[in-house]
Amino acid sequence: MIRLPVPKTDVLARRDAIVAGLRPLLPDSGLIADPVRLKPYETDGLSAYRQMPMAVVLPETTEQVADILRFCHQNGVRVVPRGAGTSLSGGALPMEDAVVVGLMRMNRILDIDYADRVATVQAGVTNIGITNAVSANGFFYAPDPSSQLACMIGGNVNMNSGGAHCLKYGVTANNLLGLKIVTIEGEILDIGGAHLDAAGYDWLGLLTGSEGMLAIVTEVNVRILRSPEGARAMLAAFKSNEIAGRCVDAIIGSGIIPVALEFMDRPAIHACEAFAHAGYPLDAEAMLIIEVEGSVAEQDDLLDRLKAICQNFDPISLKVSQSAEESAAIWKGRKGAFGAVGRISPDYLCMDGTIPTSRLPEVLRRIGEMSDSYGLKVANIFHAGDGNLHPLIMFDANDPASFHKAETFGADILKLCVEVGGCLTGEHGVGVEKRDLMPVQFAAHELDQQRAIKSAFDPDWLLNPSKVFPLVEPVVLAMAAE
């Protein structure tokens, strides 16, 4: 299980006083300290790890966030930012001597500028909430993680989330214009804004994907885009994972960039079809969902070219959606995939690594070999077009040995990603899940530089402690700073 740093015993001893000090900073319902009401906050999407926080605060304004952080900084209290708690890497996992700052009440759309194609929203607005706010006027927000119905834009910024359509439109960083942040000292800063790139240092690039370790995001300026004229999805079924992987590499190598290129293997196909009834090919070992968009003529041209590429890999079947309803069913299966796999295994670890698409056949073969070696089944569901893998490792949470094997198996997959020229994470972040694997990807001097940046923003290491870096070093640095 998770190895947390030693709690600050002086903070725990002052718990009642700290809670009392926080109370005047918030509305009456904005502070949770009762153990029963704290229970929902003990974990996030990486539910195998649990830890009750000292308290939870629910601010409604940036100024309240600033007051909370100023108080915590003055009193040496650790702080864990939290949005919807959908993090699959343990990014919102609390500590018993930490205050969780929940941003779900900061859920207002502040401004929509259609002329300049910018929406300004609070951090607690859901990902899909942005598109819902602008769709009637023919616009949308492009990044679309599978958890988009629940996940919040502040968390998307922290983890630099992507989604099925990031192949064409990019991840959060590519659709972000500005942030309002609060530092650990309670200072409110505007980074970028509702305009194109700002001059000077790329603070926006530094903060995006920083996992809540440098500041708390309270407001976001995002790009909104014109909705395409139309879109159609194609299902391509193959006899093996490796063949499907070679087809993916051929599509990307051809210069065609579909709006989405998703991969499912046999276990995932069967689980998702039972859930969505989308007409997935149950006789296939692997399947690609390929979506194109544009005018009808453009769709037809792209689909014809993609069919020709797929035909080179002896597909079992090729099926193009003929209606909006068919396309919606195809995406319902893919978007509900993680939940659908719960039908065949109530417990699984969802990994998140990236690789060059040219190595996809090899990596899928080696994951299959690892699955046989560990005696644990895997369902592969991922963003094939940009090499962002999401193997789901199935295990029995009631069996500690099974859980340990699943963790070790997952670590081996991530090491393999780095070995072939990829990296440890594509969109889920490092959190606690990949924390001890950071030296696999980064040299000691690179980690030292990252820690130096963390210390410049947060000298006492109070913001989102125990995340990203192997524990022994940041704990020593924090103690030295004290």
C-alpha positions in Angstrom: 0.0 0.0 0.0 1.0 3.6 -0.2 3.9 4.9 1.8 3.2 8.4 3.1 5.6 10.8 4.7 5.6 11.0 8.5 2.7 13.3 9.5 3.6 16.6 11.1 2.7 15.6 14.6 2.7 19.3 15.7 0.0 20.0 13.1 -2.1 17.0 14.2 -1.8 18.1 17.8 -3.2 21.5 16.7 -6.0 20.0 14.6 -8.8 21.5 16.6 -7.2 25.0 16.6 -6.5 24.7 12.8 -10.1 23.8 12.1 -11.3 26.6 14.2 -9.0 29.0 12.4 -10.3 27.9 9.0 -14.0 28.2 9.9 -14.3 32.0 9.7 -12.7 32.0 6.2 -15.7 30.2 4.6 -19.5 30.0 4.5 -21.1 27.9 7.1 -21.3 24.8 4.9 -17.8 25.3 3.5 -15.9 23.4 6.2 -16.0 19.6 6.8 -14.3 18.1 9.8 -16.7 15.4 10.9 -15.1 11.9 10.2 -18.3 10.6 8.6 -18.5 13.5 6.2 -14.8 13.3 5.4 -15.1 9.7 4.2 -15.9 10.6 0.6 -12.6 12.5 0.4 -10.3 9.7 1.5 -9.5 8.6 -2.0 -9.8 9.5 -5.7 -9.9 7.5 -8.9 -7.0 5.4 -7.7 -9.2 3.9 -5.1 -6.8 1.2 -4.0 -5.1 3.9 -1.9 -6.9 5.6 1.0 -6.2 8.2 3.7 -8.5 10.4 5.7 -7.7 14.1 5.5 -7.6 16.4 8.6 -10.3 18.6 7.1 -12.0 19.6 3.8 -12.7 23.2 2.8 -15.0 24.1 -0.1 -14.3 27.7 -1.2 -16.6 29.5 -3.7 -14.2 32.4 -4.8 -10.6 32.9 -5.6 -10.4 35.3 -2.6 -11.5 32.5 -0.2 -8.8 30.2 -1.7 -6.2 32.9 -1.1 -7.4 33.3 2.5 -7.2 29.5 3.1 -3.7 29.1 1.6 -2.4 32.2 3.5 -3.7 30.6 6.7 -2.2 27.2 5.9 1.2 28.7 4.9 1.4 30.7 8.2 0.6 27.6 10.2 2.6 25.1 8.3 -0.4 23.1 7.2 -0.2 20.9 4.1 -2.8 21.4 1.4 -4.2 19.0 -1.2 -6.2 20.5 -4.2 -9.1 18.5 -5.4 -11.6 18.8 -8.2 -13.9 15.9 -9.0 -11.6 13.4 -7.5 -11.3 11.5 -10.8 -7.5 11.3 -10.8 -6.3 7.8 -11.8 -2.8 8.4 -10.5 -3.7 9.4 -6.9 -3.2 13.0 -7.6 -5.9 14.1 -5.1 -5.0 11.6 -2.4 -5.0 13.4 1.0 -2.9 13.0 4.0 -4.0 12.9 7.6 -2.2 16.2 8.5 -3.4 17.9 5.3 -6.4 20.1 4.4 -8.2 19.2 1.2 -9.2 22.3 -0.8 -12.2 21.1 -2.9 -13.0 23.4 -5.9 -16.3 21.8 -6.9 -18.3 24.8 -5.7 -16.3 27.1 -8.0 -18.4 26.0 -11.0 -19.5 29.2 -12.9 -19.0 30.1 -16.5 -17.7 33.6 -16.1 -17.5 34.8 -19.7 -17.8 33.6 -23.3 -16.3 35.6 -26.1 -17.4 34.1 -29.4 -15.6 36.7 -31.5 -12.2 35.9 -30.0 -13.2 32.2 -29.3 -12.4 32.2 -25.6 -14.3 31.0 -22.6 -13.4 32.0 -19.1 -14.6 29.6 -16.4 -13.9 28.7 -12.8 -11.8 25.7 -12.0 -14.8 23.6 -10.9 -16.6 23.7 -14.2 -16.8 20.2 -15.7 -15.0 19.5 -19.0 -18.2 18.7 -20.8 -19.8 21.8 -19.1 -17.7 24.1 -21.3 -19.0 22.5 -24.5 -22.5 22.4 -23.2 -22.3 26.2 -22.6 -21.2 27.0 -26.2 -22.7 24.2 -28.4 -25.9 26.0 -29.1 -23.8 28.7 -30.9 -21.9 26.1 -32.9 -18.7 25.9 -30.8 -17.1 23.2 -28.6 -14.1 22.7 -26.3 -11.8 20.1 -27.8 -10.0 18.0 -25.1 -12.4 15.2 -24.1 -11.1 12.8 -21.4 -13.3 9.7 -20.8 -14.3 11.2 -17.5 -15.4 14.4 -19.1 -18.9 14.2 -17.6 -17.4 14.6 -14.2 -13.8 15.8 -14.3 -13.2 19.5 -13.8 -11.2 21.9 -15.9 -8.8 22.8 -13.0 -7.9 19.1 -12.7 -7.5 18.9 -16.5 -4.9 21.7 -16.2 -3.1 20.1 -13.3 -2.7 16.8 -15.2 -2.6 18.2 -18.8 -5.5 15.9 -19.7 -6.2 14.8 -23.3 -8.9 12.5 -24.6 -10.0 10.7 -27.7 -9.9 13.8 -29.9 -6.5 15.1 -28.8 -4.9 13.4 -31.9 -6.2 16.3 -34.0 -6.9 19.1 -31.5 -4.2 18.5 -28.9 -4.3 18.1 -25.1 -5.2 20.7 -22.5 -2.0 22.7 -22.9 -2.8 23.2 -26.6 -6.2 24.7 -25.8 -5.3 26.9 -22.9 -4.8 30.7 -23.0 -4.7 31.8 -19.4 -4.9 30.9 -15.7 -5.7 32.6 -12.5 -3.7 30.9 -9.7 -3.2 31.3 -6.0 0.3 30.7 -4.5 0.9 28.9 -1.2 1.4 32.4 0.3 -2.1 33.4 -0.7 -1.0 35.7 -3.6 -3.4 35.8 -6.6 -1.7 35.9 -10.0 -2.9 36.1 -13.6 -0.9 34.0 -16.1 -1.7 34.7 -19.7 -5.3 35.6 -20.3 -8.1 35.8 -22.9 -5.6 36.4 -25.7 -2.8 34.7 -27.6 0.6 33.9 -26.2 1.9 36.3 -23.7 5.5 37.6 -23.9 8.2 36.5 -21.5 8.7 33.2 -19.7 6.3 30.4 -20.5 4.7 30.3 -17.0 1.5 28.7 -18.6 3.6 25.8 -19.9 5.2 25.3 -16.5 2.0 25.3 -14.6 0.1 23.1 -16.9 0.7 19.5 -15.8 2.3 20.5 -12.6 -0.2 18.4 -10.6 -1.2 21.1 -8.1 2.4 21.2 -6.6 3.1 24.9 -7.6 -0.2 26.7 -7.1 -3.9 26.2 -7.0 -5.8 27.0 -10.3 -9.1 28.9 -9.7 -10.0 30.3 -13.1 -9.1 29.2 -16.7 -9.3 30.8 -20.1 -9.7 28.1 -22.8 -10.0 28.2 -26.6 -13.4 27.3 -28.0 -13.5 26.1 -31.6 -16.1 26.1 -34.3 -18.0 22.7 -34.4 -17.2 20.7 -37.6 -19.8 20.3 -40.3 -20.1 16.6 -39.5 -18.3 13.5 -38.4 -18.4 9.8 -39.0 -16.7 6.9 -37.3 -15.4 3.7 -38.8 -14.8 0.4 -37.1 -11.9 -1.7 -38.4 -11.5 -5.2 -36.9 -8.4 -7.3 -37.1 -7.1 -10.8 -36.3 -4.5 -9.7 -33.7 -3.3 -6.8 -31.6 -0.1 -6.7 -33.5 -1.8 -6.4 -36.8 -4.0 -3.6 -35.5 -0.9 -1.9 -34.2 0.8 -2.0 -37.6 -2.3 -0.5 -39.2 -2.2 2.4 -36.7 1.4 3.1 -37.6 0.5 2.9 -41.3 -2.3 5.4 -40.9 -0.1 7.9 -39.0 2.7 7.3 -41.4 0.4 8.1 -44.4 0.1 11.7 -43.2 -3.7 11.4 -42.6 -4.6 12.8 -39.1 -8.0 11.5 -38.1 -9.9 13.4 -35.5 -9.6 10.2 -33.3 -7.9 6.8 -33.6 -8.8 4.5 -30.7 -7.8 0.9 -30.0 -9.6 -1.9 -28.2 -8.6 -5.6 -27.8 -11.0 -8.6 -27.4 -11.7 -8.3 -23.7 -12.5 -4.6 -24.1 -14.6 -5.1 -27.2 -16.8 -7.7 -25.4 -17.2 -5.6 -22.3 -18.1 -2.5 -24.1 -20.5 -4.2 -26.5 -22.4 -5.7 -23.6 -22.7 -2.2 -22.2 -23.4 0.0 -25.3 -24.8 -2.5 -28.0 -22.8 -0.5 -30.6 -22.4 -3.4 -33.1 -18.7 -4.0 -32.2 -17.3 -7.1 -34.0 -17.2 -9.8 -31.3 -15.1 -12.2 -33.5 -12.1 -9.7 -33.6 -9.0 -9.8 -31.5 -8.5 -6.1 -31.9 -10.5 -3.1 -33.2 -9.8 0.4 -34.2 -12.3 3.3 -34.0 -11.3 5.8 -36.6 -13.2 9.1 -36.8 -13.0 11.8 -39.5 -14.8 15.1 -39.7 -15.6 17.9 -42.2 -17.9 18.3 -45.1 -19.6 15.2 -46.5 -17.1 15.2 -49.5 -14.2 15.5 -47.1 -15.5 12.7 -44.9 -16.0 10.4 -48.0 -12.5 11.1 -49.3 -10.8 10.5 -45.9 -12.8 7.3 -45.3 -12.0 5.9 -48.7 -8.2 6.5 -48.1 -8.4 5.0 -44.6 -10.3 1.9 -45.9 -7.5 1.4 -48.5 -4.9 1.5 -45.8 -6.8 -0.9 -43.5 -7.3 -3.3 -46.4 -3.5 -3.8 -46.5 -3.8 -5.6 -43.1 -6.5 -8.2 -44.0 -9.2 -6.8 -41.8 -12.0 -9.1 -40.5 -14.5 -6.3 -41.2 -14.8 -2.6 -42.0 -17.9 -0.7 -41.0 -18.7 3.0 -41.4 -21.4 4.5 -39.2 -24.4 5.6 -41.4 -26.1 7.9 -38.9 -25.5 10.2 -35.9 -27.1 7.5 -33.8 -24.6 4.8 -34.9 -21.7 7.2 -34.2 -23.1 8.1 -30.8 -23.4 4.3 -29.9 -19.8 3.7 -31.1 -18.6 6.5 -28.8 -20.8 5.5 -25.9 -19.0 2.2 -25.9 -15.6 3.8 -26.0 -16.4 6.6 -23.5 -17.9 4.0 -21.1 -15.1 1.5 -21.5 -13.5 1.9 -18.0 -16.8 1.3 -16.4 -17.8 -1.5 -18.8 -14.6 -3.4 -17.9 -16.0 -3.5 -14.3 -18.5 -6.1 -15.7 -15.7 -8.6 -16.1 -13.4 -7.5 -13.3 -14.5 -5.3 -10.4 -10.9 -4.4 -9.6 -8.3 -3.2 -12.1 -5.4 -0.7 -12.4 -5.6 1.7 -15.3 -2.1 2.4 -16.6 -1.1 5.5 -18.6 2.1 5.6 -20.6 3.1 6.8 -24.0 5.2 5.3 -26.8 6.2 6.1 -30.4 3.4 4.6 -32.6 6.0 2.7 -34.6 6.7 0.6 -31.5 3.0 -0.2 -30.9 3.1 -3.8 -32.3 6.1 -4.7 -30.3 4.8 -3.1 -27.1 1.4 -4.9 -27.4 3.2 -8.2 -27.9 5.3 -7.7 -24.9 2.3 -6.6 -22.7 0.7 -9.9 -23.8 3.8 -11.8 -22.7 3.8 -10.0 -19.4 0.1 -10.9 -18.9 0.9 -14.6 -19.3 3.9 -14.3 -17.0 2.0 -12.6 -14.2 -1.2 -14.6 -14.7 -3.3 -11.5 -14.8 -5.6 -10.5 -17.6 -5.3 -7.2 -19.4 -7.8 -5.2 -21.4 -6.2 -2.7 -23.8 -8.1 0.5 -24.5 -6.2 3.5 -25.5 -5.6 6.5 -27.8 -3.6 4.7 -30.5 -3.1 7.7 -32.7 -0.7 9.5 -30.3 0.6 6.3 -28.6 -1.1 7.0 -25.3 -1.6 3.5 -23.8 -4.2 2.6 -21.1 -3.8 -1.1 -20.3 -6.3 -2.2 -17.6 -4.7 -4.8 -15.4 -7.4 -6.9 -13.7 -6.8 -8.2 -10.2 -8.6 -9.2 -7.0 -8.5 -6.4 -4.4 -9.3 -9.0 -1.7 -6.1 -10.8 -2.4 -3.0 -8.7 -1.3 -0.7 -10.9 -3.5 -2.9 -10.3 -6.5 -2.8 -6.5 -5.9 1.0 -6.6 -5.5 1.4 -8.5 -8.7 -0.8 -6.0 -10.5 1.3 -3.1 -9.2 4.5 -4.8 -10.3 3.0 -5.6 -13.7 2.0 -2.0 -14.1 5.4 -0.8 -13.3 6.9 -3.1 -15.8 4.6 -1.7 -18.5 5.7 1.8 -17.7 9.3 0.9 -17.7 8.7 -0.7 -21.2 7.2 2.6 -22.4 10.4 4.5 -21.4 12.6 1.7 -22.8 11.1 2.1 -26.3 11.4 5.9 -26.3 8.2 6.9 -24.6 7.4 8.3 -21.2 5.7 7.4 -17.9 2.5 9.4 -18.4 0.4 10.8 -21.2 -2.6 12.4 -19.4 -3.1 10.9 -16.0 -0.1 12.4 -14.3 2.4 10.9 -12.0 0.6 11.4 -8.6 1.5 8.6 -6.2 1.1 5.8 -8.7 4.3 6.6 -10.8 6.2 8.5 -8.1 8.8 5.9 -7.5 9.3 5.3 -11.2 10.4 8.9 -11.9 14.2 7.9 -11.9 13.4 5.4 -14.7 12.7 8.4 -17.0 14.7 11.2 -15.5 18.4 11.4 -14.4 19.2 12.6 -10.9 20.2 16.1 -12.1 16.9 16.4 -14.0 14.9 15.5 -10.9 17.0 17.9 -8.8 16.1 20.7 -11.2 12.4 19.9 -11.0 12.6 19.9 -7.2 14.3 23.2 -7.3 11.4 24.7 -9.3 9.0 23.1 -6.7 10.9 24.7 -3.9 10.9 28.1 -5.6 7.1 28.1 -5.7 6.6 26.3 -2.4 9.7 26.4 -0.1 8.1 24.3 2.6 6.6 21.7 0.3 3.1 22.2 1.6 1.2 22.0 -1.7 0.1 18.5 -2.7 2.8 16.7 -0.6 4.0 13.1 -1.3 3.2 13.4 -5.1 5.4 13.1 -8.2 8.8 12.7 -6.6 10.2 9.7 -4.8 9.5 10.3 -1.1 12.8 10.3 0.6 14.3 13.3 -1.2 11.4 15.8 -1.0 10.8 15.0 2.6 14.5 15.8 3.4 14.3 19.0 1.4 11.1 20.1 3.2 12.7 19.4 6.6 15.8 21.3 5.6 13.6 24.3 4.5 11.9 24.3 7.9 
